[in-house]
Amino acid sequence: MKALTLGFVGLGQMGLPMVRNLLRAGFVVKGFDVQPSAYEAFSKETGFAVAESVAAAAAGTDVLILMLPDSKVVDRLLWSAEDPAGLAVQLSPGQIVLDMGSSDPVCSRENFGRLQALGVGFVDAPVSGGVKRAVDGSLAIMMGGEVSEVERVRPVLQALGKTLVHVGAAGAGHAVKALNNFVSASGLLAVCEALVAAENFGIDPHLVNQVFNASTGKNNTTEHKVENFMLSGGFNSGFALSLMRKDLQTAFGFIERMESPDDFAKTCLKVWQSAEESLGRGADHTEMYRHVRGA
């Protein structure tokens, strides 16, 4: 079977290692980023071509991968880019738009319908695991869309992740991603508050975290972030606090629209908003620990 040809838009901290893994897997990739410096990383890579625009990245490819910040950017690109009509009408029937960023699930469902009317496929396949797992190709990927279209892009996603789960129809992938980040953000906040309380009582936080990791309080933060980024004072996990707040806001909006209980999500979001206001948009998300300590 002939390998799919790919366009890739968004060569940032996550997009760059993802494209490298696609190239290693033998895919041909045309990439575009608003920052020309992003292309320097691929100067010696075989199979990569620089696209001068988003439209050029999409032209002649089977799959257009979007690794963009949010639905506002995706919608602006698809429906109201430089051409008032947007990129969508320039796509060919049979092409698939693969949205791998942290988009709004309701917007993704709408994009699926609008693109379907043009004969263009749409799969939402956001990722979890951060830069480290993007580099080693072990991302968790949650997919939403038609079975036939998900199966068509599965070889692409297998080059990027180890755990691939088709969670439902279009938008379901982004819904699960938003909910996952809500659980992650709330877990990190709980750990921060617990560690600071222990410190105030005179207990070594390293020992507290050791107990958490041997007990029912263990979570992703206690296992991977407390020692490496928080207690070390490094605060350099590579994922911005502003992005976590954005994902949490997406999750809260989704929960609210589903008319589900949202008291805890609302409270959690307020704390993350407060931390962003206090620490600034450039802060790493692990600096929530510094915010809670009042340092």
Backbone torsions as a table, in degrees:
resi	resn	phi	psi	omega
1	MET	NA	133.4	-179.8
2	LYS	-66.1	133.4	179.7
3	ALA	-66.7	143.1	177.5
4	LEU	-66.3	141.5	172.8
5	THR	-94.2	142.3	-168.9
6	LEU	-124.7	141.1	164.5
7	GLY	-106.7	144.8	-177.6
8	PHE	-137.7	121.8	-179.3
9	VAL	-115.6	119.6	179.9
10	GLY	111.1	84.0	-176.0
11	LEU	-102.8	52.2	-180.0
12	GLY	-88.4	-153.4	-175.9
13	GLN	-58.6	-36.3	178.6
14	MET	-90.1	-43.3	-176.0
15	GLY	-61.8	-39.3	-177.6
16	LEU	-59.8	-53.9	178.5
17	PRO	-66.6	-28.5	177.6
18	MET	-65.2	-43.7	177.9
19	VAL	-63.3	-40.1	177.8
20	ARG	-58.4	-40.7	178.9
21	ASN	-68.8	-34.3	176.0
22	LEU	-65.4	-40.3	178.2
23	LEU	-65.5	-40.9	178.2
24	ARG	-62.6	-30.5	179.9
25	ALA	-81.1	-2.8	175.4
26	GLY	97.6	6.1	178.4
27	PHE	-78.8	148.1	171.3
28	VAL	-93.8	128.7	-173.3
29	VAL	-127.9	129.2	168.7
30	LYS	-102.7	121.1	-173.9
31	GLY	-114.8	146.6	176.1
32	PHE	-135.6	141.3	172.9
33	ASP	-148.0	149.3	-179.9
34	VAL	-69.9	-18.3	177.1
35	GLN	-99.3	107.8	-178.8
36	PRO	-56.7	-28.1	-179.5
37	SER	-62.5	-19.4	-179.2
38	ALA	-62.4	-25.6	-176.0
39	TYR	-75.4	-18.5	-177.5
40	GLU	-58.6	-32.5	-178.2
41	ALA	-65.6	-18.8	-175.8
42	PHE	-109.1	13.6	-174.9
43	SER	-60.8	-26.8	-178.6
44	LYS	-113.6	12.1	-177.4
45	GLU	-89.8	134.6	175.9
46	THR	-84.9	135.6	176.6
47	GLY	97.4	-3.1	-179.3
48	PHE	-105.3	135.0	175.6
49	ALA	-126.6	139.1	177.9
50	VAL	-79.5	128.4	174.9
51	ALA	-99.7	135.5	-176.4
52	GLU	-79.6	-12.0	179.8
53	SER	-157.1	169.9	175.6
54	VAL	-62.7	-41.9	179.8
55	ALA	-61.2	-38.0	178.7
56	ALA	-68.5	-35.1	177.3
57	ALA	-65.1	-33.8	-178.1
58	ALA	-82.1	-30.4	-171.9
59	ALA	-59.8	125.8	174.4
60	GLY	75.2	7.3	-179.4
61	THR	-101.3	158.9	178.2
62	ASP	-82.4	-37.0	-175.3
63	VAL	-133.9	131.4	174.4
64	LEU	-106.7	112.2	-178.5
65	ILE	-93.6	128.9	178.1
66	LEU	-111.8	120.2	175.1
67	MET	-119.1	76.3	-170.4
68	LEU	-119.7	162.2	-170.2
69	PRO	-63.3	-41.1	-174.1
70	ASP	-163.4	178.3	-176.9
71	SER	-65.4	-30.3	179.1
72	LYS	-60.4	-42.8	179.2
73	VAL	-68.5	-43.1	179.6
74	VAL	-61.0	-47.1	-178.3
75	ASP	-65.8	-38.3	178.2
76	ARG	-62.7	-38.1	-179.8
77	LEU	-70.3	-46.7	-174.5
78	LEU	-73.5	-38.8	-168.0
79	TRP	-116.7	-12.2	-179.5
80	SER	-154.2	51.9	177.1
81	ALA	-77.4	-154.5	-178.9
82	GLU	-53.7	-42.3	172.7
83	ASP	-78.0	124.9	-177.2
84	PRO	-53.4	-27.1	-179.7
85	ALA	-78.2	-18.1	179.3
86	GLY	87.5	171.2	-177.9
87	LEU	-69.2	-32.4	-171.0
88	ALA	-52.2	-42.4	-176.9
89	VAL	-72.0	-12.0	178.0
90	GLN	-90.2	-9.4	179.2
91	LEU	-77.4	155.1	-177.5
92	SER	-98.4	145.9	174.6
93	PRO	-53.3	134.5	-178.8
94	GLY	99.0	-20.8	174.0
95	GLN	-68.6	156.3	177.9
96	ILE	-123.7	130.1	170.3
97	VAL	-90.6	123.2	-177.8
98	LEU	-113.2	99.7	-176.7
99	ASP	-89.0	107.6	-175.4
100	MET	-107.3	4.6	176.4
101	GLY	-83.8	-170.5	-178.9
102	SER	-98.4	73.4	-177.1
103	SER	-88.0	166.6	177.4
104	ASP	-75.7	127.8	-175.2
105	PRO	-61.4	-35.1	179.3
106	VAL	-68.3	-41.6	176.3
107	CYS	-62.9	-39.2	-180.0
108	SER	-64.5	-40.3	177.6
109	ARG	-63.0	-39.6	178.4
110	GLU	-67.0	-40.3	178.9
111	ASN	-64.4	-37.0	176.1
112	PHE	-57.2	-49.0	-178.3
113	GLY	-64.4	-42.6	-178.4
114	ARG	-68.2	-39.8	178.8
115	LEU	-71.5	-36.9	178.2
116	GLN	-58.6	-37.5	178.5
117	ALA	-63.8	-22.1	178.0
118	LEU	-95.4	0.7	-177.8
119	GLY	82.4	12.4	-178.2
120	VAL	-104.2	136.9	180.0
121	GLY	-82.1	161.9	178.0
122	PHE	-146.8	128.4	174.1
123	VAL	-130.8	130.2	172.3
124	ASP	-98.0	127.7	-174.9
125	ALA	-142.9	64.9	178.7
126	PRO	-67.2	161.9	-172.9
127	VAL	-121.3	157.9	174.4
128	SER	-137.1	143.1	179.5
129	GLY	137.7	-14.9	176.6
130	GLY	76.2	-176.4	-174.8
131	VAL	-61.9	-41.0	-177.5
132	LYS	-56.8	-46.1	-178.6
133	ARG	-79.9	-20.0	171.1
134	ALA	-67.8	-37.4	-179.7
135	VAL	-66.6	-45.9	-176.0
136	ASP	-91.3	5.2	174.8
137	GLY	70.2	31.0	-177.3
138	SER	-115.9	26.5	-178.9
139	LEU	-61.4	152.5	166.8
140	ALA	-91.6	131.0	-176.2
141	ILE	-127.1	124.5	178.6
142	MET	-108.0	124.0	-168.9
143	MET	-112.3	138.8	174.2
144	GLY	-126.2	137.2	178.7
145	GLY	149.7	-178.0	177.1
146	GLU	-66.1	142.8	-177.4
147	VAL	-55.9	-45.1	-176.8
148	SER	-62.6	-38.5	-179.0
149	GLU	-75.5	-37.7	175.4
150	VAL	-61.0	-43.2	-179.3
151	GLU	-67.3	-32.1	179.5
152	ARG	-66.2	-37.6	-178.6
153	VAL	-92.4	-2.9	-176.8
154	ARG	-55.9	-42.0	178.2
155	PRO	-59.0	-33.5	177.0
156	VAL	-65.5	-47.3	-176.8
157	LEU	-69.0	-29.9	178.5
158	GLN	-66.7	-22.1	176.1
159	ALA	-78.6	-11.4	-174.1
160	LEU	-112.3	-25.2	-173.8
161	GLY	-141.1	164.4	178.7
162	LYS	-104.8	-27.3	179.5
163	THR	-117.4	107.7	-179.4
164	LEU	-115.5	121.4	-178.3
165	VAL	-128.1	121.1	174.2
166	HIS	-83.9	107.3	-170.1
167	VAL	-94.8	-7.7	178.5
168	GLY	153.9	-159.2	-177.9
169	ALA	-71.4	176.6	-178.3
170	ALA	-53.6	134.3	-177.5
171	GLY	96.4	-21.3	-177.5
172	ALA	-66.7	-35.3	178.1
173	GLY	-62.1	-45.8	179.5
174	HIS	-69.1	-31.4	176.2
175	ALA	-64.4	-46.6	-179.0
176	VAL	-66.8	-37.4	177.9
177	LYS	-62.0	-45.3	179.9
178	ALA	-62.6	-43.0	180.0
179	LEU	-67.6	-36.7	176.7
180	ASN	-61.8	-42.6	-178.9
181	ASN	-71.8	-27.2	172.1
182	PHE	-63.7	-46.8	178.5
183	VAL	-62.8	-41.8	180.0
184	SER	-64.7	-46.0	-178.2
185	ALA	-65.2	-40.6	179.8
186	SER	-69.1	-36.7	177.2
187	GLY	-64.8	-41.5	178.7
188	LEU	-64.0	-42.5	179.6
189	LEU	-63.3	-42.2	179.3
190	ALA	-62.2	-41.1	179.0
191	VAL	-63.4	-44.4	180.0
192	CYS	-58.9	-47.2	-178.2
193	GLU	-66.0	-37.1	178.9
194	ALA	-67.0	-43.3	-179.2
195	LEU	-65.0	-40.7	-179.4
196	VAL	-67.1	-39.1	176.7
197	ALA	-62.2	-41.6	178.7
198	ALA	-64.2	-43.4	177.9
199	GLU	-60.1	-42.8	-179.2
200	ASN	-64.6	-22.7	177.1
201	PHE	-88.4	-5.5	178.7
202	GLY	94.2	16.8	-179.8
203	ILE	-96.8	137.6	178.0
204	ASP	-63.9	118.9	-177.5
205	PRO	-63.7	-26.6	176.4
206	HIS	-63.0	-40.1	179.0
207	LEU	-70.2	-37.5	177.8
208	VAL	-60.4	-46.7	-179.2
209	ASN	-65.8	-33.9	176.6
210	GLN	-60.0	-41.1	178.1
211	VAL	-68.2	-43.3	177.9
212	PHE	-53.9	-45.0	-175.8
213	ASN	-71.6	-12.8	176.1
214	ALA	-105.2	6.8	-173.4
215	SER	-133.9	-170.8	-175.2
216	THR	-73.8	-10.5	178.5
217	GLY	-81.1	-2.4	-177.2
218	LYS	-61.4	133.3	171.3
219	ASN	-150.2	-174.0	-176.3
220	ASN	-59.6	-37.4	179.8
221	THR	-65.8	-47.3	-178.9
222	THR	-64.5	-35.2	-177.1
223	GLU	-76.7	-40.3	-168.2
224	HIS	-120.0	-17.4	-171.1
225	LYS	-113.7	-33.9	-173.8
226	VAL	-59.2	-54.6	-177.5
227	GLU	-75.1	-44.0	-172.5
228	ASN	-70.7	-37.0	-170.8
229	PHE	-124.4	-25.3	-172.6
230	MET	-97.8	-62.9	-179.6
231	LEU	-69.0	-23.5	177.2
232	SER	-72.3	-20.0	-175.9
233	GLY	79.0	7.4	-178.7
234	GLY	-73.1	-42.7	180.0
235	PHE	45.6	47.4	-175.5
236	ASN	-132.7	48.6	-179.6
237	SER	-70.6	-21.3	180.0
238	GLY	95.5	3.1	177.6
239	PHE	-120.5	121.5	-172.8
240	ALA	-72.0	145.2	175.2
241	LEU	-61.1	-36.8	-179.7
242	SER	-63.7	-33.5	177.8
243	LEU	-71.8	-38.1	176.6
244	MET	-64.1	-42.5	177.2
245	ARG	-60.8	-41.5	179.2
246	LYS	-62.6	-45.9	179.7
247	ASP	-64.2	-37.5	178.9
248	LEU	-66.9	-37.5	178.1
249	GLN	-65.7	-39.0	176.4
250	THR	-61.8	-43.9	-179.8
251	ALA	-63.1	-44.7	-180.0
252	PHE	-62.3	-43.9	178.7
253	GLY	-61.0	-39.3	179.5
254	PHE	-67.2	-47.1	179.4
255	ILE	-58.9	-42.1	-179.6
256	GLU	-62.4	-45.0	-179.5
257	ARG	-68.2	-26.5	176.6
258	MET	-80.5	0.5	180.0
259	GLU	54.9	40.0	177.3
260	SER	-98.9	160.4	175.6
261	PRO	-56.1	133.3	-173.8
262	ASP	-136.0	15.0	-176.3
263	ASP	-58.8	-47.6	-177.5
264	PHE	-68.4	-42.2	178.8
265	ALA	-60.5	-39.7	-180.0
266	LYS	-64.2	-44.1	180.0
267	THR	-66.0	-43.5	180.0
268	CYS	-61.3	-44.3	179.8
269	LEU	-60.5	-41.8	-179.6
270	LYS	-60.2	-40.4	179.5
271	VAL	-66.4	-42.5	179.7
272	TRP	-66.8	-36.3	175.6
273	GLN	-64.1	-40.7	178.4
274	SER	-63.6	-41.0	179.5
275	ALA	-64.3	-40.6	179.6
276	GLU	-65.0	-41.9	178.1
277	GLU	-62.9	-36.9	-177.4
278	SER	-77.6	-42.2	-172.4
279	LEU	-94.3	-21.9	-178.9
280	GLY	94.1	159.6	-174.4
281	ARG	-66.7	-22.0	-178.2
282	GLY	-82.4	-3.6	-175.8
283	ALA	-70.0	145.5	172.8
284	ASP	-74.5	149.7	-176.2
285	HIS	-65.8	-23.0	178.3
286	THR	-72.9	-10.3	175.9
287	GLU	-71.9	-2.3	170.3
288	MET	-54.3	-34.4	177.9
289	TYR	-61.0	-42.5	178.4
290	ARG	-65.7	-38.8	178.9
291	HIS	-63.5	-46.4	-177.8
292	VAL	-64.6	-36.5	178.3
293	ARG	-70.8	-18.2	-177.1
294	GLY	77.1	21.0	-177.5
295	ALA	-84.4	NA	NA
